[in-house]
Amino acid sequence: MNPPNGYPTIIARVRPPAGWQLYYQDDHQPIVPVPGIHIHKLLADSFTTVLTEIWAYAKEALGAGATDDAIRQWLHQTRVDQTGDGHNYRPNTSNPMHVQFATGA
């Protein structure tokens, strides 16, 4: 299904900060690596800021000399690198020009 009108203007794929690897998870398949998540464009900067702060927390928790690989492993063990994505659009059956969003990240 192609994105409906208006979809690309309010939803953006946001890539995580350097070092991060995000994974998509759903109930029907194993987790898979993804380049970013789709969220409302107004949330993009906040999302990046939060991930940067989580990375810094993990680095501090692991102590001096923590490598990027060790941080990614910590993030994966705590499952903060897993997402169900941010927005999934659904056509509005009563008006195909409007979009309904399912959210969850």
DRENTORKOL-3810 file (N, C-alpha, C; in nm, 4 decimals):
REM DRENTORKOL-3810
@n.u->0.0850; n.v->-0.1174; n.w->0.0000; ca.u->0.0000; ca.v->0.0000; ca.w->0.0000; c.u->0.0897; c.v->0.1239; c.w->0.0000
@n.u->0.0598; n.v->0.2178; n.w->-0.0842; ca.u->0.1342; ca.v->0.3427; ca.w->-0.0879; c.u->0.0851; c.v->0.4368; c.w->0.0208
@n.u->0.1746; n.v->0.5185; n.w->0.0742; ca.u->0.1306; ca.v->0.6149; ca.w->0.1765; c.u->0.0258; c.v->0.7093; c.w->0.1197
@n.u->-0.0771; n.v->0.7407; n.w->0.1961; ca.u->-0.1799; ca.v->0.8330; ca.w->0.1491; c.u->-0.1284; c.v->0.9761; c.w->0.1461
@n.u->-0.2046; n.v->1.0634; n.w->0.0837; ca.u->-0.1690; ca.v->1.2052; ca.w->0.0801; c.u->-0.1507; c.v->1.2573; c.w->0.2213
@n.u->-0.0487; n.v->1.3383; n.w->0.2418; ca.u->-0.0247; ca.v->1.3968; ca.w->0.3722; c.u->0.0679; c.v->1.3148; c.w->0.4593
@n.u->0.0784; n.v->1.1856; n.w->0.4319; ca.u->0.1618; ca.v->1.0994; ca.w->0.5158; c.u->0.3079; c.v->1.1447; c.w->0.5198
@n.u->0.3729; n.v->1.1674; n.w->0.4064; ca.u->0.5144; ca.v->1.2041; ca.w->0.4121; c.u->0.5406; c.v->1.3396; c.w->0.4772
@n.u->0.4421; n.v->1.4255; n.w->0.4849; ca.u->0.4668; ca.v->1.5588; ca.w->0.5391; c.u->0.4648; c.v->1.5637; c.w->0.6911
@n.u->0.4033; n.v->1.4669; n.w->0.7568; ca.u->0.3972; ca.v->1.4715; ca.w->0.9028; c.u->0.4729; c.v->1.3580; c.w->0.9701
@n.u->0.5022; n.v->1.2526; n.w->0.8966; ca.u->0.5717; ca.v->1.1363; ca.w->0.9521; c.u->0.7093; c.v->1.1281; c.w->0.8886
@n.u->0.8098; n.v->1.1049; n.w->0.9708; ca.u->0.9466; ca.v->1.0943; ca.w->0.9211; c.u->1.0114; c.v->0.9683; c.w->0.9757
@n.u->1.0985; n.v->0.9095; n.w->0.8946; ca.u->1.1812; ca.v->0.8010; ca.w->0.9470; c.u->1.2984; c.v->0.8671; c.w->1.0179
@n.u->1.3111; n.v->0.8400; n.w->1.1455; ca.u->1.4167; ca.v->0.9001; ca.w->1.2258; c.u->1.5210; c.v->0.7935; c.w->1.2556
@n.u->1.6419; n.v->0.8223; n.w->1.2166; ca.u->1.7527; ca.v->0.7315; ca.w->1.2431; c.u->1.8056; c.v->0.7564; c.w->1.3840
@n.u->1.8492; n.v->0.6510; n.w->1.4508; ca.u->1.9040; ca.v->0.6698; ca.w->1.5849; c.u->2.0416; c.v->0.7358; c.w->1.5790
@n.u->2.0887; n.v->0.7895; n.w->1.6906; ca.u->2.2215; ca.v->0.8495; ca.w->1.6940; c.u->2.3309; c.v->0.7463; c.w->1.6646
@n.u->2.4491; n.v->0.7947; n.w->1.6330; ca.u->2.5632; ca.v->0.7070; ca.w->1.6033; c.u->2.5832; c.v->0.6070; c.w->1.7166
@n.u->2.6133; n.v->0.4852; n.w->1.6790; ca.u->2.6361; ca.v->0.3792; ca.w->1.7765; c.u->2.5163; c.v->0.2889; c.w->1.7963
@n.u->2.3973; n.v->0.3430; n.w->1.7849; ca.u->2.2740; ca.v->0.2671; ca.w->1.8082; c.u->2.2444; c.v->0.1718; c.w->1.6935
@n.u->2.1810; n.v->0.0602; n.w->1.7269; ca.u->2.1165; ca.v->-0.0275; ca.w->1.6301; c.u->1.9786; c.v->-0.0571; c.w->1.6864
@n.u->1.8759; n.v->-0.0167; n.w->1.6139; ca.u->1.7386; ca.v->-0.0459; ca.w->1.6546; c.u->1.6917; c.v->-0.1746; c.w->1.5887
@n.u->1.5965; n.v->-0.2411; n.w->1.6547; ca.u->1.5396; ca.v->-0.3657; ca.w->1.6032; c.u->1.3884; c.v->-0.3551; c.w->1.6046
@n.u->1.3259; n.v->-0.4119; n.w->1.5016; ca.u->1.1797; ca.v->-0.4178; ca.w->1.4939; c.u->1.1352; c.v->-0.5505; c.w->1.5540
@n.u->1.0297; n.v->-0.5453; n.w->1.6335; ca.u->0.9768; ca.v->-0.6644; ca.w->1.6972; c.u->0.8264; c.v->-0.6676; c.w->1.6807
@n.u->0.7758; n.v->-0.7832; n.w->1.6416; ca.u->0.6314; ca.v->-0.8038; ca.w->1.6473; c.u->0.6059; c.v->-0.9456; c.w->1.6975
@n.u->0.4811; n.v->-0.9837; n.w->1.7081; ca.u->0.4462; ca.v->-1.1135; ca.w->1.7657; c.u->0.4683; c.v->-1.2300; c.w->1.6704
@n.u->0.4938; n.v->-1.2030; n.w->1.5427; ca.u->0.4930; ca.v->-1.3099; ca.w->1.4436; c.u->0.6278; c.v->-1.3375; c.w->1.3782
@n.u->0.7322; n.v->-1.2715; n.w->1.4213; ca.u->0.8632; ca.v->-1.2955; ca.w->1.3622; c.u->0.9719; c.v->-1.2576; c.w->1.4621
@n.u->1.0926; n.v->-1.3113; n.w->1.4426; ca.u->1.2021; ca.v->-1.2699; ca.w->1.5307; c.u->1.2390; c.v->-1.1241; c.w->1.5047
@n.u->1.3117; n.v->-1.0653; n.w->1.5975; ca.u->1.3494; ca.v->-0.9254; ca.w->1.5801; c.u->1.4438; c.v->-0.9114; c.w->1.4611
@n.u->1.4320; n.v->-0.7984; n.w->1.3918; ca.u->1.5169; ca.v->-0.7708; ca.w->1.2760; c.u->1.5728; c.v->-0.6284; c.w->1.2890
@n.u->1.6974; n.v->-0.6058; n.w->1.2435; ca.u->1.7539; ca.v->-0.4709; ca.w->1.2500; c.u->1.6793; c.v->-0.3758; c.w->1.1562
@n.u->1.6625; n.v->-0.2511; n.w->1.1992; ca.u->1.5974; ca.v->-0.1489; ca.w->1.1174; c.u->1.6815; c.v->-0.0208; c.w->1.1215
@n.u->1.6748; n.v->0.0612; n.w->1.0167; ca.u->1.7552; ca.v->0.1832; ca.w->1.0129; c.u->1.6990; c.v->0.2982; c.w->1.0958
@n.u->1.5748; n.v->0.2879; n.w->1.1402; ca.u->1.5117; ca.v->0.3947; ca.w->1.2173; c.u->1.3656; c.v->0.3618; c.w->1.2395
@n.u->1.2932; n.v->0.4562; n.w->1.3009; ca.u->1.1498; ca.v->0.4352; ca.w->1.3201; c.u->1.0732; c.v->0.5514; c.w->1.2578
@n.u->0.9475; n.v->0.5265; n.w->1.2270; ca.u->0.8598; ca.v->0.6299; ca.w->1.1731; c.u->0.7845; c.v->0.6942; c.w->1.2886
@n.u->0.8047; n.v->0.8234; n.w->1.3054; ca.u->0.7341; ca.v->0.8984; ca.w->1.4087; c.u->0.6955; c.v->1.0347; c.w->1.3533
@n.u->0.6082; n.v->1.1026; n.w->1.4239; ca.u->0.5697; ca.v->1.2372; ca.w->1.3831; c.u->0.6947; c.v->1.3237; c.w->1.3805
@n.u->0.7071; n.v->1.4042; n.w->1.2779; ca.u->0.8307; ca.v->1.4820; ca.w->1.2609; c.u->0.8581; c.v->1.5767; c.w->1.3775
@n.u->0.7557; n.v->1.6197; n.w->1.4489; ca.u->0.7773; ca.v->1.7091; ca.w->1.5622; c.u->0.8424; c.v->1.6374; c.w->1.6817
@n.u->0.8423; n.v->1.5051; n.w->1.6808; ca.u->0.9029; ca.v->1.4282; ca.w->1.7885; c.u->1.0462; c.v->1.3850; c.w->1.7568
@n.u->1.0915; n.v->1.4095; n.w->1.6370; ca.u->1.2220; ca.v->1.3589; ca.w->1.5926; c.u->1.3366; c.v->1.4052; c.w->1.6817
@n.u->1.3450; n.v->1.5328; n.w->1.7111; ca.u->1.4553; ca.v->1.5831; ca.w->1.7939; c.u->1.4501; c.v->1.5260; c.w->1.9350
@n.u->1.3308; n.v->1.5158; n.w->1.9919; ca.u->1.3174; ca.v->1.4594; ca.w->2.1260; c.u->1.3581; c.v->1.3125; c.w->2.1285
@n.u->1.3182; n.v->1.2386; n.w->2.0273; ca.u->1.3541; ca.v->1.0970; ca.w->2.0172; c.u->1.5059; c.v->1.0813; c.w->2.0150
@n.u->1.5726; n.v->1.1604; n.w->1.9335; ca.u->1.7182; ca.v->1.1543; ca.w->1.9232; c.u->1.7840; c.v->1.1926; c.w->2.0557
@n.u->1.7320; n.v->1.2950; n.w->2.1208; ca.u->1.7859; ca.v->1.3383; ca.w->2.2502; c.u->1.7740; c.v->1.2277; c.w->2.3551
@n.u->1.6579; n.v->1.1644; n.w->2.3606; ca.u->1.6360; ca.v->1.0579; ca.w->2.4586; c.u->1.7318; c.v->0.9413; c.w->2.4327
@n.u->1.7475; n.v->0.9007; n.w->2.3074; ca.u->1.8394; ca.v->0.7909; ca.w->2.2777; c.u->1.9836; c.v->0.8273; c.w->2.3128
@n.u->2.0214; n.v->0.9513; n.w->2.2906; ca.u->2.1556; ca.v->0.9975; ca.w->2.3272; c.u->2.1747; c.v->0.9890; c.w->2.4785
@n.u->2.0737; n.v->1.0290; n.w->2.5546; ca.u->2.0812; ca.v->1.0226; ca.w->2.7003; c.u->2.0852; c.v->0.8775; c.w->2.7502
@n.u->2.0105; n.v->0.7887; n.w->2.6865; ca.u->2.0135; ca.v->0.6472; ca.w->2.7244; c.u->2.1523; c.v->0.5893; c.w->2.6982
@n.u->2.2115; n.v->0.6248; n.w->2.5839; ca.u->2.3469; ca.v->0.5782; ca.w->2.5515; c.u->2.4454; c.v->0.6243; c.w->2.6595
@n.u->2.4361; n.v->0.7503; n.w->2.6982; ca.u->2.5254; ca.v->0.8049; ca.w->2.8009; c.u->2.5056; c.v->0.7332; c.w->2.9345
@n.u->2.3808; n.v->0.7024; n.w->2.9692; ca.u->2.3518; ca.v->0.6296; ca.w->3.0932; c.u->2.4151; c.v->0.4905; c.w->3.0891
@n.u->2.3988; n.v->0.4210; n.w->2.9768; ca.u->2.4559; ca.v->0.2872; ca.w->2.9630; c.u->2.6080; c.v->0.2917; c.w->2.9733
@n.u->2.6677; n.v->0.3912; n.w->2.9106; ca.u->2.8133; ca.v->0.4048; ca.w->2.9149; c.u->2.8614; c.v->0.4265; c.w->3.0583
@n.u->2.7900; n.v->0.5103; n.w->3.1319; ca.u->2.8241; ca.v->0.5352; ca.w->3.2723; c.u->2.8017; c.v->0.4095; c.w->3.3576
@n.u->2.6940; n.v->0.3393; n.w->3.3318; ca.u->2.6630; ca.v->0.2189; ca.w->3.4089; c.u->2.7680; c.v->0.1101; c.w->3.3878
@n.u->2.8222; n.v->0.1038; n.w->3.2671; ca.u->2.9230; ca.v->0.0016; ca.w->3.2377; c.u->3.0621; c.v->0.0411; c.w->3.2869
@n.u->3.0819; n.v->0.1679; n.w->3.3115; ca.u->3.2089; ca.v->0.2133; ca.w->3.3676; c.u->3.3126; c.v->0.2518; c.w->3.2636
@n.u->3.4254; n.v->0.2966; n.w->3.3152; ca.u->3.5344; ca.v->0.3449; ca.w->3.2301; c.u->3.5767; c.v->0.2360; c.w->3.1310
@n.u->3.6040; n.v->0.2782; n.w->3.0103; ca.u->3.6506; ca.v->0.1848; ca.w->2.9084; c.u->3.5406; c.v->0.1081; c.w->2.8375
@n.u->3.4146; n.v->0.1433; n.w->2.8615; ca.u->3.3042; ca.v->0.0732; ca.w->2.7944; c.u->3.3130; c.v->0.0967; c.w->2.6437
@n.u->3.3119; n.v->-0.0106; n.w->2.5678; ca.u->3.3173; ca.v->0.0002; ca.w->2.4221; c.u->3.1771; c.v->0.0169; c.w->2.3649
@n.u->3.1697; n.v->0.0612; n.w->2.2391; ca.u->3.0394; ca.v->0.0727; ca.w->2.1734; c.u->2.9695; c.v->-0.0626; c.w->2.1675
@n.u->3.0462; n.v->-0.1690; n.w->2.1413; ca.u->2.9856; ca.v->-0.3026; ca.w->2.1359; c.u->2.9279; c.v->-0.3423; c.w->2.2711
@n.u->2.9989; n.v->-0.3105; n.w->2.3794; ca.u->2.9488; ca.v->-0.3423; ca.w->2.5138; c.u->2.8225; c.v->-0.2630; c.w->2.5440
@n.u->2.8190; n.v->-0.1379; n.w->2.5003; ca.u->2.6996; ca.v->-0.0546; ca.w->2.5215; c.u->2.5820; c.v->-0.1106; c.w->2.4421
@n.u->2.6060; n.v->-0.1465; n.w->2.3143; ca.u->2.4982; ca.v->-0.2048; ca.w->2.2335; c.u->2.4472; c.v->-0.3342; c.w->2.2957
@n.u->2.5371; n.v->-0.4156; n.w->2.3504; ca.u->2.4955; ca.v->-0.5394; ca.w->2.4162; c.u->2.4083; c.v->-0.5086; c.w->2.5385
@n.u->2.4480; n.v->-0.4088; n.w->2.6165; ca.u->2.3690; ca.v->-0.3681; ca.w->2.7333; c.u->2.2307; c.v->-0.3203; c.w->2.6900
@n.u->2.2265; n.v->-0.2376; n.w->2.5854; ca.u->2.0986; ca.v->-0.1877; ca.w->2.5340; c.u->2.0095; c.v->-0.3035; c.w->2.4886
@n.u->2.0723; n.v->-0.4030; n.w->2.4253; ca.u->1.9956; ca.v->-0.5172; ca.w->2.3752; c.u->1.9466; c.v->-0.6048; c.w->2.4905
@n.u->2.0302; n.v->-0.6251; n.w->2.5905; ca.u->1.9888; ca.v->-0.7059; ca.w->2.7061; c.u->1.8736; c.v->-0.6405; c.w->2.7821
@n.u->1.8724; n.v->-0.5076; n.w->2.7864; ca.u->1.7640; ca.v->-0.4372; ca.w->2.8546; c.u->1.6454; c.v->-0.4089; c.w->2.7614
@n.u->1.6613; n.v->-0.4459; n.w->2.6354; ca.u->1.5571; ca.v->-0.4369; ca.w->2.5316; c.u->1.5146; c.v->-0.2945; c.w->2.4967
@n.u->1.5968; n.v->-0.1979; n.w->2.5265; ca.u->1.5596; ca.v->-0.0609; ca.w->2.4897; c.u->1.5889; c.v->-0.0307; c.w->2.3432
@n.u->1.6484; n.v->-0.1269; n.w->2.2735; ca.u->1.6767; ca.v->-0.1098; ca.w->2.1314; c.u->1.5695; c.v->-0.1736; c.w->2.0428
@n.u->1.4625; n.v->-0.2227; n.w->2.1035; ca.u->1.3575; ca.v->-0.2906; ca.w->2.0280; c.u->1.2341; c.v->-0.2026; c.w->2.0164
@n.u->1.1746; n.v->-0.2011; n.w->1.8991; ca.u->1.0584; ca.v->-0.1174; ca.w->1.8722; c.u->0.9547; c.v->-0.1936; c.w->1.7911
@n.u->0.8332; n.v->-0.1504; n.w->1.8019; ca.u->0.7259; ca.v->-0.1982; ca.w->1.7156; c.u->0.6982; c.v->-0.0939; c.w->1.6087
@n.u->0.7916; n.v->-0.0003; n.w->1.5909; ca.u->0.7856; ca.v->0.1164; ca.w->1.5037; c.u->0.6975; c.v->0.2214; c.w->1.5702
@n.u->0.6891; n.v->0.3367; n.w->1.5108; ca.u->0.6189; ca.v->0.4475; ca.w->1.5716; c.u->0.4783; c.v->0.4667; c.w->1.5195
@n.u->0.4635; n.v->0.4778; n.w->1.3887; ca.u->0.3329; ca.v->0.5028; ca.w->1.3277; c.u->0.3090; c.v->0.4049; c.w->1.2143
@n.u->0.1901; n.v->0.3540; n.w->1.2088; ca.u->0.1447; ca.v->0.2757; ca.w->1.0946; c.u->0.0166; c.v->0.3406; c.w->1.0464
@n.u->0.0130; n.v->0.3752; n.w->0.9187; ca.u->-0.1072; ca.v->0.4410; ca.w->0.8686; c.u->-0.2091; c.v->0.3380; c.w->0.8222
@n.u->-0.3354; n.v->0.3770; n.w->0.8341; ca.u->-0.4466; ca.v->0.2966; ca.w->0.7850; c.u->-0.5391; c.v->0.3897; c.w->0.7086
@n.u->-0.5872; n.v->0.3458; n.w->0.5952; ca.u->-0.6827; ca.v->0.4308; ca.w->0.5244; c.u->-0.8115; c.v->0.4469; c.w->0.6041
@n.u->-0.8695; n.v->0.5640; n.w->0.5963; ca.u->-0.9983; ca.v->0.5909; ca.w->0.6584; c.u->-1.1031; c.v->0.5514; c.w->0.5550
@n.u->-1.1806; n.v->0.4502; n.w->0.5851; ca.u->-1.2750; ca.v->0.3982; ca.w->0.4856; c.u->-1.3860; c.v->0.4962; c.w->0.4502
@n.u->-1.4196; n.v->0.5866; n.w->0.5405; ca.u->-1.5254; ca.v->0.6822; ca.w->0.5105; c.u->-1.4727; c.v->0.8018; c.w->0.4307
@n.u->-1.3412; n.v->0.8280; n.w->0.4387; ca.u->-1.2815; ca.v->0.9374; ca.w->0.3627; c.u->-1.1363; c.v->0.9013; c.w->0.3320
@n.u->-1.1094; n.v->0.8523; n.w->0.2105; ca.u->-0.9749; ca.v->0.8056; ca.w->0.1773; c.u->-0.8672; c.v->0.9148; c.w->0.1815
@n.u->-0.9052; n.v->1.0409; n.w->0.1889; ca.u->-0.8069; ca.v->1.1495; ca.w->0.1953; c.u->-0.7554; c.v->1.1705; c.w->0.3375
@n.u->-0.8210; n.v->1.1114; n.w->0.4358; ca.u->-0.7758; ca.v->1.1227; ca.w->0.5749; c.u->-0.7059; c.v->0.9943; c.w->0.6172
@n.u->-0.6168; n.v->1.0083; n.w->0.7099; ca.u->-0.5373; ca.v->0.8967; ca.w->0.7549; c.u->-0.5641; c.v->0.8717; c.w->0.9037
@n.u->-0.5746; n.v->0.7451; n.w->0.9388; ca.u->-0.5831; ca.v->0.7070; ca.w->1.0793; c.u->-0.4480; c.v->0.6467; c.w->1.1149
@n.u->-0.3985; n.v->0.6772; n.w->1.2339; ca.u->-0.2691; ca.v->0.6257; ca.w->1.2730; c.u->-0.2815; c.v->0.5311; c.w->1.3897
@n.u->-0.2045; n.v->0.4254; n.w->1.3831; ca.u->-0.1866; ca.v->0.3356; ca.w->1.4969; c.u->-0.0492; c.v->0.3672; c.w->1.5527
@n.u->-0.0413; n.v->0.3936; n.w->1.6811; ca.u->0.0867; ca.v->0.4310; ca.w->1.7379; c.u->0.1346; c.v->0.3275; c.w->1.8366
@n.u->0.2631; n.v->0.3244; n.w->1.8544; ca.u->0.3243; ca.v->0.2361; ca.w->1.9528; c.u->0.4721; c.v->0.2265; c.w->1.9238
@n.u->0.5542; n.v->0.2479; n.w->2.0228; ca.u->0.6982; ca.v->0.2403; ca.w->1.9969; c.u->0.7687; c.v->0.1642; c.w->2.1044
END
